[in-house]
């Protein structure tokens, strides 16, 4: 045999043996690697199994707690339902009527039927997953008698559920009550004036409510997994074997028990088949890995190309998505911008721009069809007082309520718009009878008669309405709006809650007002303003003790302009504060000039608009006094009652400050406004000025005479100096002197005169007094 073997040299043998050793080493290393891999795989699988079991147990615990919490909320809502029903007007009315002696035939039966209907409605309203929450609701008297039972015909025996007057007023949830197994009872006392007069009892199917609330089918195994165990009871032996864990339900007398048996752990490490499967899988993975690496190296170029294309498609998809979102965002911004451009943000009504567009369309349609367009311009009276006293939030709430009240009066083709803070516009393009325009305006005002409820406070508002009619092609939208605005302003000048229709001539009056406002703005700079002084006479001595400063304006373009004409325009145009500062400064300088002749006060009328900024007004007075070096005691300010109606703390503080400085405060035109006597007590007035309308009739009308005597007596009783204005006849002066009036003012003594004439008057009176005393 040896002769047949190849003749191997030592080197060839060594090489062959080395190759064999290398193969064996490779096999050993491969086996070791595979063993290590399988060991790692088995270890990680075991750890993952333990973590999975722990996670499942934690999830089940959390799920049980969440279901217990949901069940607690459920019974809390049931207690709330029974509490609301027990405190309802139907329950309290029944027991109150019974205490008053009303019989079942005369009202009590109707109350019980109403209570039963309320209980039935509650049963019908409260459902979970389509199933009624309550099976039965009953009202028991304090002695246990059944008054109301939604389950008629069922056996009674409810006396044990009733509460006596001495029992607790707490609402209770009862589980496993005697005779009511399988039901949960909610028991709520009916308390009247601190005494328990009856008991409301509601029956809830425990298992049906539990299954419906937890979203489980009561017929399936999952639906029987949870059990509500009343406190003090124990599970059966079979249930104890299935119990996993339990949680106390807050607010209910039972525990929620999980009866699902725990799953057994898989014995992964003792399964030979699983071990063999892992080993085979490891070998297959190794072979597959080699093949995959080989295929991967062969197809690397193709894979790279596919990956590049995939990344390009992904980038293109993301770019398209961003582009689509940007388009949607811009479209939404355009819609929002369009809405903000055409609608009021507070009320959601069309704004001025959209209202004018709709008005233009209505006028064009009226021109084609030969119809008319009616326009109502509504302005709320004294709306600024709400913002000043209650804040802008309250004002916004009132504006929303105004819009909601007017909307039901409009047809589909009509338009309600908000033009400014408290101004609304109503457009009626299809009003058949134009003669009904003022009646329609009155209907709008009637909707505002009811008080507005804001922050539990009632606010009463009135409004003025201006009416205008666009007929055929005689009006443009802007022109018709201007006509309605002019009519509204005419209504505002006539009082509160007034309706006024546009008439020819209002345009001219508006132009005149605009011209007066323009010229009045520079009247002081052109030396066109002048103060005249009318003396206030002491009725006992006949001597002047003060003078009222009266403004006069002689325009170079218009000539003399009546104060009754230009003062309201100055207030409307915002010029009254500048004009009032000029009057105060000039009056104080004039009074300081005549003090060397005779000590005499100067009285200045104050506009209500000047007091809207108390700090600024106080600075104006201090500046005038400092500039003129006039003592504050020689300055008198005449204030009207309307200013005090706002009941503002800052104005009251201003008046107190002025009084502390020594400035005299006079209540002007007393008797013509609200004449609240509380003003005389609350504010530091020193002078009470009787309006000229009473003085004019004291000799002819007994009522005016008696009223004037009463005002004088009241003023004297309060320690005030009483001044009567408008005295033109000696008989009026005699009447006032006999009635005890202190001061008088009127044409009987002097007309308003310039400062030089007034100074001479003071000098002559002083000389006459000196000669008389000498």
MILUMFI-517684 format. One line per 4 residues: number of its first residue (from 1); for each residue x, y, z of C-alpha. Coordinates in steps of 0.02 Angstrom, whole numbers, always signed. Example, Ala and Ser with C-alpha at 12.3 -4.5 7.8 and 13.67 -1.06 7.14 Angstrom:
BEGIN
1 = +615/-225/+390; +684/-53/+357
END
This chain:
BEGIN
1 = +0/+0/+0; +140/+116/+37; +197/+100/-140; +28/+175/-198
5 = +33/+334/-86; +103/+489/-162; +278/+528/-117; +260/+679/-4
9 = +403/+783/+51; +413/+852/+227; +370/+1025/+166; +213/+965/+75
13 = +156/+870/+229; +184/+1019/+339; +85/+1129/+223; -59/+1004/+214
17 = -61/+987/+403; -57/+1174/+422; -206/+1192/+303; -301/+1062/+404
21 = -261/+1152/+566; -317/+1315/+491; -482/+1236/+436; -506/+1160/+609
25 = -467/+1325/+691; -590/+1413/+579; -724/+1285/+622; -688/+1300/+808
29 = -691/+1489/+802; -851/+1485/+700; -932/+1367/+826; -876/+1473/+972
33 = -943/+1628/+889; -1109/+1542/+855; -1119/+1484/+1036; -1084/+1658/+1100
37 = -1215/+1727/+982; -1347/+1601/+1038; -1306/+1635/+1222; -1323/+1822/+1197
41 = -1486/+1797/+1101; -1558/+1685/+1237; -1504/+1806/+1375; -1578/+1958/+1292
45 = -1738/+1861/+1255; -1755/+1814/+1438; -1727/+1993/+1496; -1851/+2057/+1368
49 = -1979/+1930/+1431; -1958/+1989/+1612; -1975/+2171/+1560; -2130/+2129/+1458
53 = -2211/+2044/+1607; -2170/+2191/+1721; -2236/+2313/+1592; -2398/+2215/+1572
57 = -2425/+2213/+1761; -2393/+2400/+1773; -2512/+2433/+1628; -2648/+2327/+1710
61 = -2624/+2421/+1874; -2636/+2589/+1787; -2786/+2530/+1688; -2875/+2476/+1847
65 = -2838/+2643/+1932; -2901/+2740/+1781; -3061/+2637/+1776; -3084/+2665/+1963
69 = -3060/+2852/+1938; -3187/+2852/+1796; -3309/+2758/+1907; -3280/+2884/+2046
73 = -3316/+3028/+1926; -3472/+2936/+1868; -3545/+2925/+2044; -3491/+3104/+2081
77 = -3597/+3158/+1931; -3742/+3055/+1998; -3730/+3143/+2166; -3731/+3309/+2073
81 = -3886/+3255/+1974; -3979/+3209/+2133; -3920/+3367/+2223; -3982/+3479/+2081
85 = -4149/+3388/+2076; -4166/+3398/+2266; -4132/+3586/+2263; -4244/+3618/+2112
89 = -4390/+3738/+2121; -4513/+3594/+2097; -4457/+3509/+2259; -4449/+3666/+2364
93 = -4617/+3726/+2295; -4703/+3561/+2342; -4645/+3561/+2523; -4674/+3747/+2542
97 = -4853/+3732/+2476; -4884/+3582/+2589; -4822/+3681/+2739; -4945/+3818/+2692
101 = -5087/+3693/+2701; -5119/+3664/+2517; -5208/+3501/+2482; -5174/+3372/+2347
105 = -5327/+3430/+2250; -5273/+3612/+2248; -5096/+3614/+2183; -4994/+3478/+2273
109 = -5037/+3345/+2146; -4978/+3459/+2005; -4815/+3489/+2099; -4788/+3300/+2120
113 = -4826/+3270/+1936; -4699/+3406/+1892; -4571/+3322/+2006; -4604/+3152/+1926
117 = -4584/+3229/+1753; -4419/+3306/+1806; -4360/+3136/+1870; -4412/+3051/+1707
121 = -4321/+3183/+1607; -4167/+3152/+1710; -4179/+2965/+1676; -4200/+2997/+1491
125 = -4058/+3125/+1482; -3926/+3027/+1575; -3861/+2887/+1465; -3697/+2796/+1445
129 = -3666/+2711/+1278; -3851/+2727/+1241; -3904/+2642/+1404; -4002/+2736/+1538
133 = -3898/+2771/+1693; -4047/+2768/+1812; -4170/+2625/+1825; -4283/+2710/+1949
137 = -4299/+2874/+2047; -4413/+2899/+2198; -4455/+3043/+2314; -4489/+2990/+2494
141 = -4568/+3093/+2632; -4482/+3115/+2799; -4589/+2976/+2871; -4543/+2855/+2730
145 = -4701/+2875/+2627; -4673/+2868/+2439; -4723/+3034/+2357; -4654/+3005/+2182
149 = -4593/+2844/+2100; -4545/+2830/+1917; -4565/+2641/+1926; -4751/+2632/+1958
153 = -4818/+2462/+2003; -4659/+2400/+2085; -4665/+2347/+2267; -4637/+2479/+2397
157 = -4545/+2448/+2557; -4440/+2604/+2537; -4467/+2671/+2713; -4293/+2617/+2768
161 = -4216/+2730/+2635; -4297/+2889/+2700; -4201/+3013/+2807; -4271/+3096/+2961
165 = -4253/+3283/+2994; -4108/+3253/+3112; -4003/+3151/+2990; -3852/+3216/+2897
169 = -3884/+3322/+2741; -3742/+3234/+2649; -3779/+3146/+2483; -3736/+2961/+2499
173 = -3699/+2820/+2379; -3759/+2653/+2449; -3699/+2484/+2387; -3784/+2318/+2427
177 = -3927/+2398/+2519; -4046/+2271/+2598; -4177/+2218/+2473; -4088/+2302/+2329
181 = -3949/+2180/+2284; -3870/+2215/+2116; -3911/+2401/+2125; -3814/+2552/+2183
185 = -3924/+2681/+2270; -3890/+2868/+2272; -3979/+2951/+2417; -4000/+3142/+2423
189 = -4096/+3236/+2559; -4219/+3375/+2513; -4173/+3514/+2633; -4291/+3661/+2660
193 = -4231/+3802/+2773; -4100/+3691/+2853; -4218/+3544/+2888; -4225/+3378/+2795
197 = -4403/+3366/+2726; -4385/+3218/+2610; -4265/+3102/+2520; -4227/+3074/+2336
201 = -4169/+2896/+2296; -4101/+2839/+2128; -4069/+2657/+2077; -3921/+2617/+1963
205 = -3889/+2443/+1891; -3717/+2411/+1961; -3647/+2288/+1832; -3734/+2368/+1681
209 = -3672/+2541/+1732; -3498/+2472/+1764; -3489/+2385/+1594; -3563/+2531/+1498
213 = -3453/+2659/+1584; -3295/+2557/+1555; -3342/+2520/+1375; -3355/+2331/+1400
217 = -3482/+2204/+1341; -3565/+2130/+1496; -3594/+1965/+1404; -3412/+1941/+1355
221 = -3273/+1879/+1468; -3193/+2051/+1467; -3357/+2126/+1529; -3354/+2009/+1681
225 = -3173/+2048/+1720; -3209/+2194/+1838; -3316/+2183/+1993; -3373/+2323/+2110
229 = -3355/+2248/+2285; -3449/+2342/+2424; -3346/+2387/+2576; -3361/+2257/+2712
233 = -3398/+2113/+2591; -3280/+1976/+2535; -3260/+1885/+2370; -3312/+1707/+2344
237 = -3176/+1575/+2343; -3187/+1563/+2154; -3171/+1751/+2135; -3028/+1757/+2259
241 = -2932/+1636/+2149; -2954/+1752/+2000; -2917/+1915/+2092; -2766/+2009/+2027
245 = -2781/+2172/+2123; -2908/+2297/+2190; -2925/+2487/+2201; -3038/+2594/+2313
249 = -3164/+2698/+2212; -3159/+2877/+2276; -3327/+2942/+2332; -3413/+2770/+2325
253 = -3429/+2633/+2459; -3345/+2493/+2360; -3183/+2435/+2282; -3151/+2395/+2098
257 = -3078/+2218/+2086; -2985/+2147/+1935; -3033/+1963/+1917; -2925/+1924/+1764
261 = -2802/+1782/+1805; -2620/+1822/+1781; -2539/+1750/+1627; -2403/+1619/+1657
265 = -2227/+1657/+1606; -2162/+1565/+1455; -2022/+1446/+1498; -1909/+1503/+1360
269 = -1748/+1430/+1431; -1822/+1253/+1454; -1892/+1238/+1278; -1781/+1125/+1172
273 = -1876/+1163/+1015; -1852/+1349/+1043; -1665/+1321/+1074; -1650/+1220/+915
277 = -1746/+1353/+824; -1627/+1487/+887; -1475/+1383/+834; -1546/+1351/+662
281 = -1593/+1532/+648; -1416/+1582/+696; -1342/+1468/+561; -1465/+1532/+434
285 = -1426/+1711/+484; -1239/+1680/+465; -1261/+1601/+293; -1385/+1734/+245
289 = -1266/+1869/+306; -1126/+1801/+196; -1241/+1793/+46; -1309/+1966/+81
293 = -1134/+2039/+94; -1089/+1957/-70; -1247/+2017/-158; -1227/+2186/-78
297 = -1050/+2206/-145; -1109/+2154/-318; -1257/+2272/-319; -1177/+2420/-228
301 = -1184/+2535/-379; -1368/+2495/-412; -1412/+2518/-229; -1320/+2685/-223
305 = -1414/+2746/-377; -1582/+2691/-302; -1542/+2775/-136; -1499/+2938/-224
309 = -1663/+2932/-320; -1759/+2895/-158; -1680/+3042/-68; -1722/+3155/-216
313 = -1904/+3097/-213; -1910/+3125/-25; -1839/+3301/-40; -1961/+3341/-181
317 = -2108/+3276/-78; -2056/+3382/+72; -2034/+3534/-38; -2209/+3508/-113
321 = -2283/+3488/+60; -2201/+3650/+120; -2260/+3739/-36; -2439/+3676/-9
325 = -2436/+3732/+174; -2372/+3903/+122; -2511/+3919/-7; -2642/+3871/+123
329 = -2566/+3993/+249; -2570/+4134/+124; -2749/+4094/+74; -2800/+4093/+258
333 = -2709/+4258/+286; -2797/+4333/+136; -2967/+4273/+202; -2928/+4342/+374
337 = -2868/+4506/+300; -3025/+4517/+194; -3133/+4486/+348; -3039/+4614/+452
341 = -3054/+4738/+310; -3242/+4720/+297; -3303/+4669/+470; -3295/+4737/+646
345 = -3184/+4629/+757; -3291/+4653/+914; -3469/+4626/+853; -3439/+4535/+689
349 = -3546/+4664/+600; -3499/+4745/+433; -3387/+4896/+457; -3398/+5066/+374
353 = -3314/+5011/+212; -3427/+4861/+185; -3581/+4959/+240; -3545/+5094/+109
357 = -3519/+4961/-24; -3686/+4879/+17; -3770/+5049/+22; -3701/+5089/-151
361 = -3767/+4923/-217; -3937/+4956/-138; -3945/+5129/-217; -3902/+5060/-389
365 = -4034/+4925/-371; -4161/+5055/-312; -4120/+5161/-464; -4155/+5015/-582
369 = -4315/+4963/-493; -4380/+5138/-450; -4377/+5105/-263; -4305/+5194/-111
373 = -4170/+5152/+15; -4195/+5195/+199; -4047/+5230/+313; -4050/+5238/+504
377 = -3898/+5309/+593; -3900/+5258/+779; -3789/+5335/+913; -3792/+5278/+1095
381 = -3815/+5417/+1224; -3677/+5444/+1352; -3592/+5279/+1308; -3424/+5350/+1364
385 = -3486/+5348/+1544; -3492/+5157/+1539; -3312/+5145/+1482; -3255/+5274/+1610
389 = -3348/+5198/+1758; -3352/+5010/+1723; -3207/+4989/+1601; -3192/+4952/+1417
393 = -3233/+4767/+1442; -3406/+4814/+1505; -3427/+4936/+1360; -3381/+4800/+1235
397 = -3508/+4682/+1314; -3645/+4815/+1297; -3602/+4844/+1113; -3617/+4657/+1079
401 = -3787/+4652/+1164; -3847/+4804/+1065; -3802/+4716/+903; -3889/+4554/+957
405 = -4049/+4648/+1002; -4061/+4742/+836; -4024/+4592/+723; -4197/+4509/+743
409 = -4280/+4667/+673; -4191/+4648/+506; -4241/+4551/+352; -4117/+4450/+249
413 = -4085/+4594/+130; -4060/+4723/+269; -3890/+4768/+341; -3834/+4813/+517
417 = -3659/+4888/+526; -3549/+4964/+660; -3471/+5127/+602; -3379/+5185/+758
421 = -3368/+5154/+946; -3553/+5179/+985; -3625/+5214/+813; -3725/+5088/+711
425 = -3798/+5098/+535; -3955/+5009/+475; -3987/+4993/+287; -4161/+4945/+224
429 = -4153/+4924/+34; -4327/+4851/+11; -4436/+4955/+126; -4602/+4971/+36
433 = -4677/+5113/+138; -4553/+5253/+168; -4681/+5333/+284; -4645/+5197/+413
437 = -4465/+5253/+434; -4489/+5340/+602; -4599/+5198/+665; -4459/+5078/+619
441 = -4335/+5188/+711; -4446/+5186/+866; -4449/+4996/+858; -4260/+4996/+858
445 = -4256/+5111/+1010; -4383/+5002/+1101; -4263/+4855/+1092; -4142/+4959/+1196
449 = -4268/+5000/+1332; -4233/+4839/+1428; -4080/+4850/+1543; -3916/+4776/+1486
453 = -3844/+4650/+1608; -3654/+4663/+1624; -3556/+4587/+1768; -3716/+4564/+1869
457 = -3756/+4750/+1849; -3904/+4825/+1756; -3859/+4964/+1634; -3991/+5074/+1554
461 = -3957/+5154/+1386; -4045/+5268/+1266; -3999/+5314/+1089; -4035/+5444/+956
465 = -4077/+5396/+778; -4055/+5496/+619; -4160/+5443/+469; -4125/+5475/+286
469 = -4204/+5412/+124; -4112/+5385/-39; -4233/+5412/-184; -4185/+5359/-359
473 = -4028/+5447/-421; -4035/+5595/-302; -3909/+5523/-176; -3740/+5438/-174
477 = -3692/+5322/-31; -3579/+5453/+50; -3710/+5588/+30; -3849/+5481/+103
481 = -3737/+5433/+250; -3699/+5617/+280; -3886/+5657/+280; -3918/+5521/+410
485 = -3771/+5583/+514; -3838/+5761/+511; -4011/+5701/+562; -3933/+5600/+704
489 = -3837/+5751/+768; -3997/+5854/+760; -4082/+5720/+865; -3937/+5721/+990
493 = -3953/+5909/+1011; -4139/+5886/+1052; -4111/+5765/+1196; -4097/+5579/+1231
497 = -4196/+5442/+1142; -4247/+5558/+999; -4282/+5511/+818; -4254/+5643/+685
501 = -4273/+5633/+496; -4163/+5727/+374; -4238/+5888/+307; -4175/+6017/+187
505 = -4070/+6147/+276; -3974/+6030/+389; -3831/+6033/+263; -3821/+6221/+273
509 = -3828/+6217/+463; -3688/+6088/+465; -3582/+6197/+351; -3615/+6347/+464
513 = -3564/+6244/+616; -3404/+6191/+528; -3365/+6371/+484; -3400/+6430/+662
517 = -3286/+6294/+732; -3148/+6342/+611; -3159/+6528/+651; -3179/+6498/+838
521 = -3016/+6400/+840; -2917/+6561/+808; -3039/+6687/+884; -2934/+6715/+1040
525 = -2776/+6744/+938; -2868/+6875/+835; -2935/+6966/+990; -3115/+6929/+942
529 = -3163/+6861/+1114; -3219/+6973/+1255; -3277/+6943/+1433; -3425/+7044/+1498
533 = -3469/+7049/+1682; -3642/+7051/+1760; -3645/+7099/+1945; -3720/+6988/+2082
537 = -3813/+7102/+2203; -3835/+7079/+2390; -4024/+7099/+2413; -4003/+7168/+2588
541 = -3872/+7302/+2555; -3899/+7325/+2368; -3710/+7317/+2340; -3622/+7207/+2211
545 = -3526/+7066/+2295; -3475/+6968/+2141; -3485/+6967/+1952; -3520/+6826/+1830
549 = -3399/+6820/+1682; -3495/+6798/+1518; -3406/+6760/+1353; -3449/+6858/+1196
553 = -3380/+6833/+1020; -3381/+6959/+879; -3313/+6875/+723; -3236/+6979/+584
557 = -3323/+6866/+457; -3487/+6823/+545; -3513/+6973/+660; -3581/+6945/+835
561 = -3613/+6760/+870; -3729/+6707/+1011; -3651/+6601/+1149; -3801/+6483/+1132
565 = -3739/+6450/+955; -3551/+6438/+972; -3532/+6357/+1146; -3613/+6189/+1093
569 = -3507/+6191/+936; -3351/+6221/+1039; -3396/+6072/+1149; -3429/+5960/+999
573 = -3269/+6014/+909; -3159/+5987/+1062; -3120/+6173/+1084; -3205/+6199/+1251
577 = -3052/+6157/+1357; -2943/+6283/+1265; -3085/+6411/+1270; -3118/+6376/+1454
581 = -2934/+6402/+1497; -2939/+6571/+1410; -3097/+6620/+1505; -3022/+6569/+1673
585 = -2860/+6660/+1640; -2946/+6819/+1580; -3077/+6818/+1719; -2943/+6800/+1854
589 = -2838/+6941/+1779; -2993/+7052/+1770; -3043/+7014/+1950; -2867/+7049/+2010
593 = -2875/+7219/+1923; -3034/+7278/+2010; -2983/+7221/+2185; -2905/+7391/+2216
597 = -3077/+7469/+2187; -3180/+7344/+2288; -3160/+7165/+2351; -3274/+7071/+2233
601 = -3275/+6888/+2177; -3282/+6832/+1995; -3395/+6685/+1946; -3348/+6576/+1797
605 = -3459/+6446/+1713; -3377/+6274/+1693; -3421/+6154/+1552; -3449/+5971/+1594
609 = -3314/+5925/+1467; -3184/+6025/+1564; -3213/+5914/+1716; -3185/+5753/+1619
613 = -2998/+5779/+1648; -2992/+5833/+1832; -2802/+5842/+1843; -2788/+5953/+1688
617 = -2930/+6066/+1749; -2848/+6087/+1920; -2684/+6135/+1837; -2779/+6263/+1730
621 = -2854/+6345/+1886; -2689/+6347/+1979; -2604/+6426/+1828; -2738/+6561/+1812
625 = -2729/+6602/+1998; -2539/+6607/+1997; -2533/+6715/+1840; -2659/+6842/+1907
629 = -2604/+6830/+2090; -2789/+6821/+2134; -2837/+6742/+2300; -2931/+6577/+2277
633 = -3069/+6643/+2391; -3111/+6774/+2257; -3144/+6641/+2124; -3313/+6556/+2106
637 = -3347/+6409/+1988; -3525/+6374/+1928; -3554/+6188/+1898; -3711/+6108/+1825
641 = -3799/+5958/+1899; -3769/+5849/+1745; -3584/+5835/+1786; -3622/+5755/+1953
645 = -3733/+5619/+1880; -3580/+5520/+1827; -3538/+5492/+2011; -3351/+5487/+1976
649 = -3231/+5479/+2121; -3099/+5585/+2033; -3223/+5728/+2005; -3278/+5720/+2187
653 = -3095/+5727/+2238; -3068/+5878/+2124; -3214/+5974/+2203; -3148/+5935/+2377
657 = -2975/+5998/+2326; -3047/+6160/+2257; -3149/+6187/+2414; -2994/+6158/+2519
661 = -2903/+6293/+2417; -3043/+6416/+2460; -3126/+6421/+2289; -3315/+6448/+2299
665 = -3419/+6313/+2216; -3592/+6357/+2149; -3727/+6233/+2092; -3793/+6314/+1934
669 = -3970/+6306/+1862; -4039/+6216/+2015; -4212/+6145/+1985; -4200/+6118/+1797
673 = -4109/+5952/+1798; -4115/+5803/+1914; -4099/+5913/+2070; -4043/+5770/+2181
677 = -4031/+5837/+2358; -3889/+5716/+2392; -3775/+5827/+2287; -3795/+5968/+2412
681 = -3741/+5853/+2554; -3603/+5756/+2465; -3514/+5899/+2376; -3444/+6058/+2456
685 = -3557/+6187/+2371; -3568/+6361/+2447; -3691/+6443/+2327; -3858/+6378/+2262
689 = -3913/+6465/+2102; -4100/+6463/+2061; -4136/+6451/+1875; -4214/+6602/+1789
693 = -4364/+6497/+1731; -4430/+6495/+1911; -4398/+6681/+1941; -4494/+6730/+1784
697 = -4655/+6657/+1854; -4649/+6697/+2040; -4771/+6844/+2020; -4893/+6757/+1903
701 = -4887/+6572/+1954; -4920/+6514/+2131; -4826/+6351/+2098; -4668/+6443/+2045
705 = -4681/+6557/+2195; -4699/+6414/+2319; -4562/+6313/+2237; -4445/+6463/+2241
709 = -4483/+6492/+2426; -4449/+6306/+2460; -4280/+6312/+2370; -4230/+6468/+2467
713 = -4281/+6391/+2633; -4190/+6230/+2592; -4031/+6323/+2543; -4034/+6426/+2702
717 = -4064/+6268/+2804; -3908/+6191/+2728; -3805/+6347/+2760; -3791/+6393/+2575
721 = -3795/+6565/+2494; -3948/+6570/+2380; -3933/+6668/+2216; -4080/+6704/+2098
725 = -4039/+6740/+1916; -4148/+6825/+1786; -4219/+6963/+1900; -4290/+7096/+1785
729 = -4429/+7181/+1886; -4427/+7269/+2056; -4576/+7163/+2111; -4472/+7006/+2085
733 = -4332/+7078/+2190; -4455/+7122/+2329; -4525/+6945/+2326; -4352/+6869/+2338
737 = -4300/+6988/+2477; -4455/+6943/+2579; -4425/+6757/+2547; -4249/+6774/+2620
741 = -4147/+6759/+2461; -3967/+6819/+2480; -3911/+6873/+2306; -3993/+6922/+2141
745 = -3932/+6942/+1963; -4021/+7012/+1811; -4061/+7157/+1696; -4146/+7249/+1841
749 = -3973/+7288/+1908; -3862/+7285/+1756; -3837/+7203/+1589; -3671/+7115/+1557
753 = -3543/+7255/+1539; -3356/+7267/+1496; -3227/+7269/+1635; -3202/+7458/+1627
757 = -3387/+7491/+1652; -3396/+7361/+1790; -3247/+7439/+1879; -3331/+7610/+1871
761 = -3491/+7532/+1937; -3396/+7461/+2086; -3315/+7631/+2118; -3480/+7725/+2111
765 = -3564/+7600/+2227; -3420/+7612/+2348; -3425/+7803/+2349; -3614/+7800/+2370
769 = -3595/+7681/+2517; -3460/+7791/+2594; -3565/+7949/+2579; -3717/+7861/+2651
773 = -3619/+7800/+2801; -3537/+7973/+2822
END
